Amino acid sequence: MSEGEREENGDLVVDEHQEDGHSDHDQADQSTPQEATAQQFKAPSRTIKDLFSPPKNIAGIRQLLFEVPGTLELHTDEFDLYWPYVDNVWVRQHRAGADRTGRYRTDYYACRLQRPTYTPKAVDKPRPEGTPTRKKQIREGGKCHMKLKVVRYEGGYQGVTITQLGDKSEHLHDLDAMDKIKRCTVLMDIARSEVMNGYMPASVYTVMSEDEAKLTASGGRYLKREDVRNASQAWRQQHKETLRVHEGYRYDHGNGIVRQNGTVPLAETVCNAQAVDATLSYYAGLPPNTLVFPEEHRAFLEPYLPRKDATITEDGLPHVTLTYATSMDSSLSLAPGIQTILSGPQSKAMTHYIRSRHDAILVGVRTALADDPALNCRLEGAGGYGGLGWGGQPRPVVIDPAGRWLLTPQTRVIRTVSEGKGKAPWIIMAPGFAIDPSRVEMLRYYGGKHLGLTDYDKKWRLRWEAILKALAAEGIRSVMIEGGGMVINELLSAQHSHLVNSVVVTVAPTYLGRGGITVSPAPSHDEVGRPQPALRFKDVRWQSFGEDAIMCGRIPAVGRPLLPEPAPMAPPRPVSFFNSSVDAQNTFQRRIT
């Protein structure tokens, strides 16, 4: 069969790729015919090398973007790289546009099989001269109703958040079914690129099919020769020059394009040309401060950590893990306001693993002022450290009732956000304290926000129940609380310890001496006023990591003074301190420039 002939018995139809365009993600707005023609014949950026050297774990990432379990947060460049691999699944239905700041852009997607069933008309519409008549087939629709909300943010950090919409949390089909119906943009771009480089579609199809594993991983298990023709149809109508086969291949009558005897497959040639030590390449791309926590050490911690499918409790509370490092004399630091490093390298890696298992990490404002912490996870495999997006990165939360923490673009946690290695903090405040609107706007610019609470205890301090319920209302299912001393002592007291699910304490083999910040909760007394131990843990386990000793335990519900049952309280609604007015935005823009 010559290259100019058209096969009539293919499983896919021409109109699938010509009517829908090569990418729902990259569709442009209305353009002139001249602009459309120029765009149509623009050489794709993807080449055959992108097929034979695909992104790492592309099959797993495609499955993740197909299922979208919960909420996914990706870097913008990651979304632009991976989304074209699944745009055969998702079709953009509506663009809500940007918000008034111009930073957020929201798109709504639906599964392709949500479309109504398509039945071709009895008579096809007239075609331009020289264009073959399309062979259309019935396309069954209305089979799946899964929808997505995709929000792209462009500000102090570049990110895309993908969230499920509606009550349909699963597809009614698998990814393989979609790959059989339609090819993704990446494959069609590669096919078009090779034809535009002067190769016959049959030769392009043969070369693309040589590495079946990589083709399948990219969604091309059902790739057909007519798909390559469809991808290059418009270009071939305008370019009549003779096409050739790839070097080392030949046309074999009855068998199509085949590789010549003794010729190394092009897939192998491309991979050899780009061959590097995969292990060295991977680790060379990791930040130098990346931490590793071995798998064999994780089982010890598992009973004390939140489940990966953790949910909010019936009381509206998240799972709370209290963790800190202390000296032999129960000190956290040498003196107030002085950062003191106690954990060794092994226990530090353990702490970052615990961070990766929680939705949020919480500290008090004194810790934020004294340590200038990054409040992120540096474990290998977390976002920014070899992982995808912000996966494994907890949300920093700082308790700052009076607005004492002065964030700037040079603050460590903000620098971490700009580098794509952590999330922006949420600051919990008490309304009534004056705060510069430009500070509020700066935090929003980097993706953070202020939460205002009005629920106080008898000492006019924010109630811990209110803080935790406010975080749960924001979708936080688990919180790791790291300090400082006042926070730890309050949560270990009889009044608040019932809020803590588990405790992980690192004990360093050192004495810091008197004058430091110590862990020592308020004393307890029995009914007649005799002193009692403030607290004794249960379900205790000990483990040594390097020179440090790790204690894991839980706080018993019995053996403590009984506390009055707290009055029922609705989940507190965060109070917005300021509406992000144009004046506040302009003030912030002047300051950062």
N, C-alpha and C positions, 0 to 999 in steps of 0.2 A: 504494500500500500504506500503510495507516495505521500509526501508531507502535506501536499495541498488538499488531499482528500479528507473527508470528515467521517468518523466512525459514528454509526447510528445506534449502537446497542450498549452504550455506556450506562453505568448505574447512576451517574450524576448527570444533571442537565445543564446546559449552557447558562440558562437564565439565573441559576443560583448564584453564580459568581459575577454575572454581568449586571443583573438588576440590583443586587444587594451592595455591589461595590466590593473592593478587596478588603475593606475593614470598616466595621461599624464604629470602631473607636476613633479612626482617623478621618471619618467623613467630614468634609468641609461644608461651610454654608454655601448658599447659592452663588455661583460664579458665572462669568461669561463663557461662551463656547470656546474662545481662544484660551482662556485660563484653564478650562477643563481639559482641553486637548494637551496643553503643555504639562499639566499635572499627570494626565493619563500616561504619557510617554516618558515621564521622568524616570530615570533608572532607579530601581529600588536600592535601598542601602544594604539590604541583606544579600548574601551570596551563598554559594554552595558550602563555603567554610562554616557558615552559621548552622548548617545541618549536621556536619560531621564533627564540629566542636561546639555543641550546644551549651547553654548555661548549666551549671552544676545542679543536679537533681531536678532537671526540668520536668520529668514525669511526676514527681511528688508535688512540685509547685503547681502544675496544671490541675492535679487532683484537688489540691487545697483551694485553688481559685474556682474550681467547679463546685465544691461543697460549701465553701465559705462558712465554716463553723463559727458562730458568734460574730465577732468583729475583728477584721484584719486591718493592721496599720502598716503600710508600706512606704518606703521612700519614693519620691516621685520618679526617680530614674529606674527604680525596680518595677514600679507599675508600668512605665512606658516600655520596659524590656519584656515583661512577662504577659501583660494583658493581650497582646496580639497572638499569643499561643492559645488563648481560650475565647477569642471573639467569634469563633464558630458556635459557641454556646450562648453567649450573652448579646442581646440586641439593645441598643440604647433607644428608650422610648420617649424620654423627655429630658430637656435641660432646663433646670430652674434658674440658671444664671448665677451671677456672683452676688454676694451680700453688699451692703453699702460701703464696707471697707475695701472691697475689691479683692479680698484675699481668699475668700471661700467660693468655690464653684461646685455646684451640685448637679449630678447627673443621675437619672433613674434608668435602670436596666431590667430586662425581663428575659427569661429563658426563651430561646428561639422557638421552642415548641408551644409557646403560648399563642403564637399567631394563629388566626383562623385557618381552617383547611383551605388550601388553594386548589382550585379546579381550573385547568386551562380552558380558554375559550375555544369554541368550535373552529373559528377562523382567526388565525393569527393576524396581528396588525401588519400593515405593509412595512417591509424592511428596506433600508437604503440599497441602492444598486451595488451589487457585488458582495453583499452581506448574506451569508447563508440563512435559511429559515431555521428558527429554533425548534428543537424538539422538546416540548414541555411535558412534565409528568405531574400527577396529582401529588401534592405535598400535604401530608396529614398534619393538622395543627390542633390546638386546644388540648394538648396532652399534659402540659406542665405549667404551673402557675407560680413558680419561684421568682422572686423579684429582689433587686438589690438597690441600695442607695450608695452612691460613690461620691465622696466629698474630697475635692482637691484643695489643699491649703498651700498658699504661697506667701510666706512671711519670714519670720526669723528662722523657720525651718521649712523644708519642702516635704510634704507628706500627702498621702492619699489614704482615706479611711473607707473601708468597704463593709457595709452592714446589711444584713438581711432585712427585708420588709415583709409585712403581712404575717399570716399564720401558717404559711407553707414553708417549712424549714428544710425540706428535702426535695430533691428532684424525684420525679416518677420514672426515671430512666437513669442509666449510667453514662459516664463520659464516653465510653466506647460507642454507644448509640449515636451520640452527637458527631463523633469523628467519622462515622459511617455516612451521616447525612450531608455534612459540609466540612470543607477543609478550612483550616485557620489561615490568617493573613500571612504568617511567617512562611508557610509552605508555598503559598501562591506567589509571594514576593520572590522567593528563591527560584521558583520555576520561571517566572517572568524575567528575572535578572539573567538567567542562563540563556534563555532564548534571545534576549536583546543583545547578548554577547556573541550571537551568531551560531548557536547550537540548535540542532533539530529537536523538537519536542520529544520525539521518541528516544533520542540520545540522552536528553535531560532526565527523562523518566527512568531510564536504565541506571544512570549514575546515582540518582536520588534513592533508588531502591536497593542499592548494593549493601548498605549497612541497615539491615532491617530493624535492629534494636533501637538505633538512634532515630530512625524514621518514625517508629511507633511511639517512642517517648515524646516526640514533637507533635504527635497527633496525626501521623500520616500512615497509619496501618492500612487504610483503605484507599490510599492514593492510586489513581488510575492515569493512564496515559492521556486520556481526554481532559483530565484536570489541568495538565500542563498546557494543552492546546487552548483550553478555556482561558487560562491566565494570560496567555500571550495573543489571544485572538485579535484584539483591537490593534495591537502593534503590528502584527503580521499583515493586516489589511492595508497598512500604509507603507510597509517595507517588504518589497518583493524580491530582495536579493536572495541568492542561494544560501541555504544553511548547511552546516557541516556537523559531523559527529565529533565527539570528544577524542582527543589524542589517545591512542592505544585501544580504540574501539572500532568496530566495523559493522557494516550492514550485512546481515545474514538472511538471505531470502527464506521466508517462512518462520524465522525466529526473531526478526526485528534486529535491534542493535545489541551486539554482544561484545564482550571483551576479547581482545586478541590473546592468543596463547602466549603465556610467559609475561604478560603485562600485569603489573601491580595494580590492584583496584584503585581508582581515583580517591575513594574514601580513605584508604590506607595511606596513600601518598600525601593527602592533605594533613592527616593526623600526624604523620611522621615529620612533616615540615614544621609543624607547630609543637612537636613533642617536647615536653619539659617534665621534670620530676613533679608529679602531681602533689605529692606531700609537701615538698619544699615550696612550690608555688602557692599552696593554700596558706601555709604558715607565714610566708613572706608577706601576704596580704593582711595579716592580723595586726592590730595595734601591739606595740611592744609590751604593754602592761596587761595583756590578756592573761586570765587565770584559768587553770585546769583543775577540776575536781573529779577524781577517778570514780567510775561507776560503782566499784566495789565498796566505796565508803558511803554511798547514798542510802543503802538499805537501813543503816542505823538510824537515820533521820526520818525516814518515811512515816512511821506512826505518829509523828508530832507535827507533820506539815499538812496543809490543806489539800484535799483531793483536787485533782485537775479539773473535775466537774463540780467543784464546790458551789453551793448556792447560799443565798441569804437565809438566815434562820427565821423561824416563825416570829421571833421577837424583833425582826428587822435589823439584825446585827451581822456583820461579816465575821469570818474566822480571824482570830487575833493571835499572832505569835509574838511573844516578847523575847527579845534576844539582845544580849550585850556582852562585852568583854570586861573582865574585872581582874584585879590583882589578888594576891593571897590575903591582903587585909581589906578586901571588898571595896577597893577604890576604883573609880572610873578615870580619874585624871589626877595629876600632881597638885593642881590648884584650880580654882574656878577660872574659866576662860582660857586655859592652856590645853592645847591639843596633845594628847598622850597616846602613843601607839602601844598597844598591849598584845594584839594577836600576832602570832607567827604566820609564815606564808601558807601553811596547810590550813589552819583554822580561818585565815582570811578568805581563801578559796571556798571554804565551806560556807562562810557568811554570804558570799556572792551567789552561791548555789541556792541558798535559802531565799535570797532576794528574787531570784528568777522564778520561784514557785509562788510568789505573791503578786497580787494586783497593784499594791501600793506599799510604800515604805514611809513611815512616819517618824518625825523627830520634833523636838521642841525648838523654839526660836533660839534658845541659848546655845544649843548644839550647832545650829546653822550659823550663828554669829562667830562662835569660837573656832569651828573647824573648816568653814567654807566648803562643805562636802559636795561631791558630785551627785550622790544619791542615785546612782545607776548600778547596773550589773555588768561586771567586766568578765563574766564567765564565757569561755569559748562556746560559741553556738548562740549566744544572745545577740539581739539586734545591734549592729555596729561592731560586733566581734565575731564575724563569720556567719551570723544568722540572718534571717529574712526580716526586713522592716524593723519594727520595734518589738519583735517577739522576745519574750523573756525579760523585757525592761519594765520595772515597776514604776508606778506613778509617784513621784515625790510629793509628800504632804508635810507642810510645816505649820505647827500650831503657833500663831503669832497674833494674839488678841489685840495688841496695841499697835501693830504695824511697824515694828522696830527693824525688821529685816529690809535693808535697802538693796534691792536687786539692781544690777547694772549689766550691760552686755559682757563685762569682764568677770562677773561672778561665775564661779566654777560650774554650777549647775546649768547656767545659761550657755556657757561655752560648750558644755557637753551636748546640749540640745542642737546648737549650730553645727556640731560635728556629726550629728546623726547617731550619737551613742547613748542617748537617754531622752527621757520625756521632760517637758516643762513642769514646774511645780504647781500645785494647788496650795494656796495660803488660806488658812482658816483664821478669820478675824472676828472681833466683836464690833458690831456697828456702833458708831458714835465717835470713833477716833478719826481725826482728820488724816487724809492721805492724798497726796498729789495725784490728780487725774492722769498725768503723764506716766506715773508708775503703774497705774492700773492698765493703761493702754500698752505699755511696754511688755507687761506680762502676757497680755492677750496676743501681742505680736509674735511671741515665741510659743504660743499654744497653751499657756497656762491660764489660771483664773483665780479670783478671790471668792471664797465662800464665807458668808457672814452668818453667824449663829446668834441667837438671842436667848438661849436656854442656859441659865446660870445655876450654880449651887449656892449654898448659904453663905459662902465666902466670896461671892461674886466672881467666881471662876467658871469658865465654860464646862458644862457637864460632859463627862466622857461618854455617857450614853448618847447624848445629842451629837457629839462629834462622829462617833462610829455609825450612827443611823444616817447622818448626812452623807457620809461616804458611801454607805450601802445604797442610798437613794440615787447616787451618781453612778451606780453600776459596779462599785468596788466590792468584790466578794471575799477578799482576804487582805489582811493588813499585817505587815511586819513592822513592829515598833522597836526602834533601836536606841532611843534615848531622848534627852539626857537624864541626869540624875533625878530631877524633880519628876519627870514623866514616869520613870521606872518605879520610883518609890510610891507614887500615887497609885499606879496600877497593881502593885504588890500589896497595897493596904487592904484591910478587910472590907472596906467600903466598895472597892472597885475590882478586886481580884476575880470576881465571878465573871468579868468581861473577857478574861484571858483564857484562851483554849490550851495553850502550851507555852513552855519556856525553854529556851536554849541558851545556856550560859557558857562562855569560854573563860576558863581560869588560867591566867598566865603565871608562870613560876617566878613571881617577883613581888616584892613589897614596895609600895610607893611612899609609905610613911604618912604621918599626920598632915592635916591641912588640905587634903584633896577632897574631891566630890565622892561620897561613898554611897553604896546601896544599903539602906537600912530603913525598911518600912516602919510606919508608926507602930508603937507597942500595942499589945492586946491584953485585956484583963477579963477575968471570969466574972460571975454574977456578984461576988463579994469584994471585987476589986483587986484580987491577987494577980500579979503579972503572969502572962502566958506567952509561949512562943508566938511570934507574929505570924509565922507561916512555915509549914513543912510540906515539901512537894511529895507527890505520889507517882507511881509508874516511872521511877527514876532509872535512867541508863547512863553509864559513863563510858567514854571512849577517848583515847589519846590521839591527837593529831600533832605530830612533831613533838615539841616540848610542851604544848598546851593540853589541858584536860577539858573535855566537853561534857557538860551535864545536860541531859534532856529530861523534862518532867512535866507533870500536869499539876494544877492546883486543885486540891480536893474540895468537894462540895460540902463535906462534913468535917467536924473537928475545928470549925471556926465559929466565932460568935455569929448567931443568926442575925441577919439584917432584915429590916422591914422591906416588904415587897414594894418596889418602886411603882408609883402611880402610872397607869397606862399613858403612853405618850405617842402621839402621831409622829411619823417621821418628819423631822424639821425641814422646812423649806429654806434653801440657801437664799440669803438676802443679797441682792445686787447693789453694790456700793455706788456705782456710777453707770449711767448710760454712756456708751462709748461715743461721745459726741464728736462732731467734726473738729471743734476747737481742741478737744483732748488729743485727737489724732495728729492735728497740725503741731501742737506743742511737742508731742513725742517725736515727730519726724524732725523738727528743728533740733531737738536735743541729740538725737543719734547721728545727725549729720554735722 
